[in-house]
């Protein structure tokens, strides 16, 4: 999670101050930087919903919903593409630049579907407020 937060920060702002200037970024990459920020912001809720769902499943001994599995697969695909593009391993960032806006839009759609499925899965298994309140130790 910490590595992903760092990758999100780097993708939105750039790793170094000289990379934050829009004039130094190629025109094709400049238009994708805002879209890449949207992709970064869609990765984080999916990860958080996955962690919450897994925590509830372990705590309440719940059965894994199918929506969690499908949403997790979509989130994993989006997360791997985002990280490969952010850290530029295997020159993947240049490939994403060639794909352009359509590729970023497809990635946004994948992550929106993943977030929706993960939210549905969490809402299916979330415990009642009374269960959570009863599990907390009383503070004197």
N, C-alpha and C positions, 0 to 999 in steps of 0.2 A: 504494500500500500504506500509506503514512504517513497519507494522508487517510482511509483506511478505518479505521485504528487509532484515529485521533482521533474518528471518528464512533462507533466502538464504545465508546470511553471516555465520550463525551458521552451516548450512549443508555443506558448502564448507570448512570452516576453523575449525569448532568445537567451542564450547562455551567457553572453558577454555584452557589456553596454554598447559596443560598436555594432552589434547585430540588431539592436533595438531600433536603429534609424531606418525608416522606411525607404530612404533614398538608396541605401546600399543593397537592398533586396531586389532581385530581378523582378520586372513587371509581372511576369506570369506567377511567380511565387508570392508577390505582394497581394494579389487578389485572393490567393488561397490561405493567407495567414489568418484572416478573420474566420474563414470556414474551419480551419484547423483548430481554432479556439473553441468553436462550437463542438467539434468532435471531442476535444479534451474535456469539456464540461459535461458531455454525455457519458463518458467513461466512468467518472467518479460516482454518480448515483447508482449505477449498475453494480459497481464493486461494493458499495455500502449496503445495498439491498441484498447482495449475495452473502455478505458477512452476517448481516442480521438474520437472514433466513437460516443459514447454517447454525448460528448460535441458538435460535429457537428450536431447531430440529434436535440438536444435541441436548438442550435443556429439557424439553418436553417429550423427548423420544417420539417425535413425529415421523410419519412416512414422507419420503421425498415426493413432492408434487412433480408431475411431468413438465409443468410450465417452468419450474426451476431448472430442470435439465436443459430444456430447449433454449431458455433465456440465457443460461450459462454458456452454452455453445456459441450463441450469437455474440455475447459479451466477450468471450474468449477470442473469437475471430477479430472483432473490432479492436480489442485491447492489443493483440499481437501486431496488427497492422499499424495501430497508433504508435506503439513503442518502436517498431522497426523504422517507421518514418521519422520519429522524434530523435532517436539516437543515431540514425543514418548508418545502420549496419548493412553491409552487403550492397551499398549504394541504392537502398530502397527509396530514399527521398527523391532521387532523380526520376525513378520510375513513377512515383506518385505525382511529380510535377508534370510528367508527360501525359498521364491519365487526365489530369486537370480537374475541373470543377465537377464533372460527372462522377469521377471516382470518389471525391470527397462527399458528394451528395449521397451516393450509394452507401458509403460508410456511415453517414448520419442516419439514414433510414434503418440500417442494420442495428445501430445502437439504440434508436428510438424503440424499435420492436423488442430488443433485448431488455431495455429498461421497463417497458410495459409488461412483458412476461414476468420479469423478476418482481415487479410490484404486485402483480396478481398472485404470484406464488407466496409472497410474504403476507399478503392480506388473507390468504387461505389458511396459513398456519399460525398466524400471530395469536398469542394468548390474550385472554381478557385482561382488562386493567386490574381487576380484583386478584387475578392469579399473580400478576407482577407485583402488586402491592403486598400480597401475603408472602411472597418470596423474599422481600426486602427485610433485613433485620430492623427491629425497632430501635430508633435512636432515642436515648434517654436525655 
